Structures are given as structure tokens and as C-alpha cells.
């Protein structure tokens, strides 16, 4: 409860709100995380509750499960499902670990596009461009991001 109160107090003075989601990892219960999201939404009129990236523990399980799949099409199907799941949110760093599980550039571009909705720190999304080898692929991804509408 002390951490929750401090998190609420700190939001007002946080300059880098794109990374505020890291504070959620300090809260042990989902109830506290929900209360913090409600507090921020209510008091700072963000229009919607902020999304929380998958915890490190959940991400590790997810990553290992997909990594252990033998066939490339299974990994691609699993990653497509993960990014299409509207309950999943990730940091750019987490997505940057998932996408290289597939090797074809066309698949990487497709996954990067799918992941854009799930990225909570979009200011860092450009780091994913490093995963695309061709300039044409990077341009395609950039065009997608520039045209993206929620």
C-alpha cells in the first residue's frame, strides 16, 4: 500500500511518462495496479487507462515457450497470436527479443507491424528497425507506423 501511494504521488512529477509503466512492476497485486491506472485516468484525464507491459516473469515464460517450438511456422503463428491478443502489451525491448525468433525478413516486418499496437513505449519503437535488413523493409515499416491510427 505504501508503494501504491508513492506511485500515485510520483506521477505528477514524472517527466518521462512513457516509461512510467515500469512502476507497475513494483506493485505486487493486480488490484494495486488497477487502482493506480484508475487514479491516473481519473486525475490526469488521459482518456483511457494506461497499458501495462507484460511482467518480466510472464515474458520469460512466453519467450521460452515460443523459443522451444521447433518449426519456424509454429513460432510465426505463436508470435502472430501473441501480438493479436488485445490483452498483451510489451516494451520495445521485449518485442526486440521476440521478433528475431523468426528469420525471414518478411515475417519480421509483419510481426513488427502487428507489435506496434502492443508497444507501450512507442518513442523507442524505432529500435526495431535494426531487425530489418533491407532499406525497403524499413521504409515499409516506417510507412505503416506513420499511417497507423488506433
Secondary structure, DSSP 4 states (H G I P E B T S, - for coil): -HHHHHHHHHHTT-S-GGGTHHHHTT--SHHHHHHHHHHHHHHH--SSPPP-PPPHHHHHHHHHHHHT--SHHHHHHHHHHHHH-TT--B-HHHHHHHGGGS--HHHHHHHHHHHGGGBS-GGGGGGGGGG--SHHHHHHHHHHHHH---
